[in-house]
Amino acid sequence: MQEDKRYTAVRERFESCSDEELQRIIDDQDKLCLDTFNYDLSEKTFCPIALAMNLHNEIKSPTDDLIKEEIGKRFTPTNILKGVDGSFYTSNRKKDILTLCKEILNKRKQQ
């Protein structure tokens, strides 16, 4: 069975995050932006990587462009799922992200 390319892309990015960063996504899940934005002004929510990077606490007046710029200092490209086929992070975005964070953390604990 072929692995979901969207899952692979997100997993690879999240594997570069520290345990603390992954845990931050889990702990601050009420601040997750699960749309196409890095920051949603109307909801004051942040994409998973912005949460991992603690940008929700570090940037006092966030905008989507500012968050994208900060993410771009660490990750290129910033949008790894644009045009990527697969079902991961489409209809069950929050569950997909939280499950992946927990999987990576559990795998690290077992090593």
Backbone as CSV, one residue per row, in Angstrom:
resi,resn,N_x,N_y,N_z,CA_x,CA_y,CA_z,C_x,C_y,C_z
1,MET,0.832,-1.181,0.000,0.000,0.000,0.000,0.883,1.254,0.000
2,GLN,0.556,2.188,-0.880,1.344,3.403,-0.999,0.989,4.368,0.133
3,GLU,2.011,4.948,0.739,1.791,5.885,1.841,1.214,7.195,1.320
4,ASP,0.327,7.774,2.080,-0.300,9.059,1.767,0.787,10.140,1.711
5,LYS,0.933,10.816,0.579,1.984,11.822,0.411,1.796,13.020,1.336
6,ARG,0.555,13.336,1.654,0.296,14.441,2.579,0.764,14.059,3.988
7,TYR,0.483,12.819,4.380,0.932,12.320,5.684,2.459,12.357,5.753
8,THR,3.101,11.887,4.705,4.562,11.844,4.674,5.161,13.242,4.823
9,ALA,4.599,14.207,4.099,5.122,15.577,4.150,4.990,16.171,5.548
10,VAL,3.830,15.996,6.157,3.617,16.560,7.497,4.457,15.817,8.527
11,ARG,4.511,14.489,8.419,5.313,13.707,9.369,6.780,14.136,9.329
12,GLU,7.315,14.296,8.131,8.719,14.695,8.017,8.962,16.062,8.652
13,ARG,8.031,16.984,8.459,8.192,18.310,9.065,8.086,18.217,10.586
14,PHE,7.100,17.487,11.070,6.903,17.370,12.513,8.040,16.607,13.184
15,GLU,8.662,15.685,12.470,9.792,14.946,13.050,10.988,15.864,13.296
16,SER,11.012,17.008,12.636,12.099,17.963,12.883,11.807,18.848,14.090
17,CYS,10.612,18.726,14.644,10.235,19.486,15.838,10.695,18.750,17.093
18,SER,10.965,19.507,18.115,11.354,18.911,19.395,10.127,18.326,20.094
19,ASP,10.383,17.525,21.110,9.286,16.988,21.915,8.454,18.116,22.516
20,GLU,9.126,19.148,22.990,8.431,20.292,23.586,7.510,20.961,22.560
21,GLU,7.984,21.093,21.337,7.175,21.731,20.301,5.953,20.886,19.952
22,LEU,6.146,19.579,19.824,5.015,18.697,19.535,4.001,18.720,20.676
23,GLN,4.501,18.722,21.895,3.608,18.765,23.051,2.836,20.082,23.092
24,ARG,3.467,21.156,22.645,2.801,22.456,22.620,1.585,22.423,21.681
25,ILE,1.712,21.740,20.544,0.575,21.607,19.626,-0.570,20.882,20.327
26,ILE,-0.241,19.824,21.020,-1.264,19.047,21.738,-1.889,19.898,22.837
27,ASP,-1.057,20.550,23.618,-1.547,21.333,24.760,-2.360,22.558,24.346
28,ASP,-1.993,23.171,23.222,-2.655,24.402,22.783,-3.595,24.155,21.606
29,GLN,-4.153,22.961,21.532,-4.993,22.600,20.400,-6.211,23.493,20.225
30,ASP,-6.638,24.171,21.288,-7.767,25.099,21.164,-7.384,26.335,20.345
31,LYS,-6.102,26.533,20.085,-5.618,27.665,19.291,-5.245,27.248,17.870
32,LEU,-5.584,26.003,17.475,-5.220,25.493,16.156,-6.072,26.093,15.052
33,CYS,-5.405,26.609,14.048,-6.048,27.055,12.816,-5.985,25.865,11.860
34,LEU,-7.117,25.393,11.427,-7.150,24.178,10.621,-7.606,24.463,9.190
35,ASP,-7.329,25.668,8.727,-7.698,26.050,7.376,-6.419,26.229,6.563
36,THR,-6.460,27.061,5.548,-5.292,27.250,4.701,-4.391,28.364,5.204
37,PHE,-4.759,28.993,6.295,-3.995,30.119,6.818,-2.958,29.666,7.839
38,ASN,-1.929,30.494,8.004,-0.969,30.297,9.085,-1.488,30.961,10.355
39,TYR,-2.303,31.996,10.153,-2.937,32.695,11.271,-4.299,33.169,10.795
40,ASP,-5.324,32.876,11.564,-6.677,33.292,11.220,-7.081,34.431,12.152
41,LEU,-7.112,35.629,11.622,-7.415,36.814,12.408,-8.789,36.731,13.071
42,SER,-9.785,36.228,12.354,-11.148,36.203,12.905,-11.265,35.277,14.111
43,GLU,-10.489,34.215,14.115,-10.541,33.232,15.212,-9.362,33.350,16.174
44,LYS,-8.352,34.134,15.779,-7.108,34.244,16.549,-6.490,32.870,16.813
45,THR,-6.423,32.090,15.730,-5.853,30.750,15.794,-4.644,30.666,14.871
46,PHE,-3.779,29.696,15.149,-2.501,29.562,14.461,-2.363,28.165,13.861
47,CYS,-1.611,28.067,12.765,-1.352,26.760,12.170,-0.497,25.937,13.143
48,PRO,-0.482,24.619,12.978,0.267,23.765,13.913,1.737,24.141,14.071
49,ILE,2.404,24.463,12.984,3.830,24.796,13.090,4.033,26.104,13.838
50,ALA,3.134,27.072,13.635,3.229,28.328,14.387,3.073,28.065,15.878
51,LEU,2.157,27.154,16.231,2.012,26.782,17.645,3.279,26.109,18.149
52,ALA,3.791,25.181,17.358,5.011,24.471,17.759,6.143,25.461,18.026
53,MET,6.241,26.474,17.161,7.309,27.470,17.289,7.004,28.514,18.357
54,ASN,5.860,28.385,19.013,5.442,29.284,20.085,5.173,30.705,19.591
55,LEU,4.839,30.843,18.324,4.586,32.163,17.757,3.327,32.790,18.335
56,HIS,2.413,31.961,18.808,1.183,32.495,19.406,1.464,33.256,20.700
57,ASN,2.581,32.979,21.323,2.977,33.700,22.543,4.042,34.762,22.277
58,GLU,4.762,34.628,21.178,5.887,35.529,20.922,5.546,36.735,20.059
59,ILE,4.547,36.612,19.197,4.203,37.717,18.300,2.963,38.417,18.839
60,LYS,3.128,39.660,19.203,2.055,40.407,19.867,0.931,40.831,18.918
61,SER,1.249,41.178,17.674,0.239,41.606,16.696,0.379,40.758,15.432
62,PRO,-0.051,39.490,15.503,0.160,38.587,14.371,-0.728,38.913,13.165
63,THR,-0.193,38.592,12.005,-0.951,38.583,10.759,-0.555,37.292,10.043
64,ASP,-1.339,36.889,9.065,-0.999,35.688,8.319,0.380,35.827,7.672
65,ASP,0.650,36.985,7.075,1.945,37.202,6.422,3.107,37.184,7.404
66,LEU,2.918,37.772,8.564,3.983,37.792,9.574,4.277,36.383,10.088
67,ILE,3.239,35.627,10.345,3.435,34.253,10.805,4.135,33.437,9.724
68,LYS,3.701,33.593,8.482,4.334,32.878,7.365,5.809,33.253,7.253
69,GLU,6.112,34.517,7.417,7.497,34.982,7.362,8.342,34.328,8.461
70,GLU,7.811,34.265,9.670,8.539,33.650,10.787,8.739,32.151,10.553
71,ILE,7.716,31.481,10.064,7.843,30.051,9.757,8.898,29.848,8.672
72,GLY,8.910,30.755,7.680,9.865,30.664,6.574,11.313,30.796,6.992
73,LYS,11.566,31.359,8.151,12.939,31.448,8.650,13.476,30.082,9.050
74,ARG,12.572,29.159,9.334,12.962,27.822,9.761,12.634,26.745,8.728
75,PHE,11.516,26.921,8.035,11.039,25.895,7.099,10.802,26.483,5.713
76,THR,11.353,25.824,4.710,11.095,26.183,3.328,10.782,24.906,2.565
77,PRO,9.691,24.886,1.856,8.671,25.924,1.752,7.804,25.952,3.002
78,THR,7.032,27.018,3.144,6.167,27.106,4.320,4.901,26.288,4.127
79,ASN,4.400,26.189,2.913,3.186,25.429,2.635,3.566,24.129,1.937
80,ILE,3.693,23.063,2.700,4.164,21.790,2.141,3.055,20.935,1.568
81,LEU,1.799,21.322,1.748,0.692,20.476,1.291,0.009,20.988,0.034
82,LYS,0.363,22.155,-0.430,-0.287,22.726,-1.611,-0.058,21.819,-2.823
83,GLY,-1.147,21.305,-3.363,-1.081,20.455,-4.541,-0.649,19.022,-4.292
84,VAL,-0.504,18.622,-3.028,-0.061,17.266,-2.700,-1.288,16.367,-2.534
85,ASP,-1.289,15.246,-3.269,-2.398,14.302,-3.182,-2.365,13.516,-1.881
86,GLY,-3.544,13.149,-1.422,-3.670,12.325,-0.232,-4.879,12.742,0.574
87,SER,-5.175,11.955,1.583,-6.348,12.250,2.412,-5.977,12.798,3.788
88,PHE,-4.690,12.710,4.162,-4.270,13.215,5.467,-4.476,14.720,5.525
89,TYR,-4.966,15.184,6.654,-5.178,16.609,6.892,-6.108,17.220,5.840
90,THR,-7.216,16.514,5.594,-8.248,17.054,4.701,-9.565,17.161,5.457
91,SER,-10.186,16.024,5.757,-11.508,16.072,6.405,-11.434,15.975,7.934
92,ASN,-10.377,15.402,8.478,-10.225,15.252,9.937,-8.935,15.920,10.399
93,ARG,-8.815,17.184,10.093,-7.540,17.881,10.300,-7.055,17.875,11.748
94,LYS,-7.900,18.243,12.663,-7.469,18.308,14.062,-7.048,16.933,14.566
95,LYS,-7.865,15.935,14.303,-7.538,14.572,14.728,-6.235,14.105,14.077
96,ASP,-6.074,14.376,12.781,-4.853,13.962,12.078,-3.603,14.562,12.722
97,ILE,-3.651,15.859,12.991,-2.487,16.549,13.564,-2.170,16.036,14.969
98,LEU,-3.191,15.939,15.804,-2.963,15.498,17.185,-2.485,14.058,17.234
99,THR,-3.063,13.202,16.399,-2.641,11.796,16.353,-1.191,11.687,15.910
100,LEU,-0.809,12.457,14.894,0.568,12.422,14.412,1.545,12.894,15.484
101,CYS,1.227,13.976,16.167,2.109,14.463,17.243,2.302,13.389,18.307
102,LYS,1.211,12.753,18.699,1.284,11.701,19.718,2.076,10.497,19.223
103,GLU,1.900,10.127,17.946,2.651,9.002,17.370,4.157,9.268,17.418
104,ILE,4.542,10.453,17.004,5.980,10.793,16.990,6.540,10.801,18.412
105,LEU,5.818,11.407,19.338,6.273,11.434,20.735,6.393,10.032,21.312
106,ASN,5.401,9.189,21.057,5.435,7.803,21.557,6.575,7.016,20.939
107,LYS,6.818,7.214,19.658,7.922,6.519,18.991,9.261,6.923,19.608
108,ARG,9.419,8.190,19.882,10.662,8.671,20.504,10.853,8.108,21.903
109,LYS,9.785,7.991,22.649,9.864,7.444,24.020,10.276,5.987,24.006
110,GLN,9.892,5.260,22.963,10.194,3.835,22.870,11.630,3.577,22.422
111,GLN,12.284,4.587,21.878,13.655,4.391,21.379,14.672,4.483,22.476
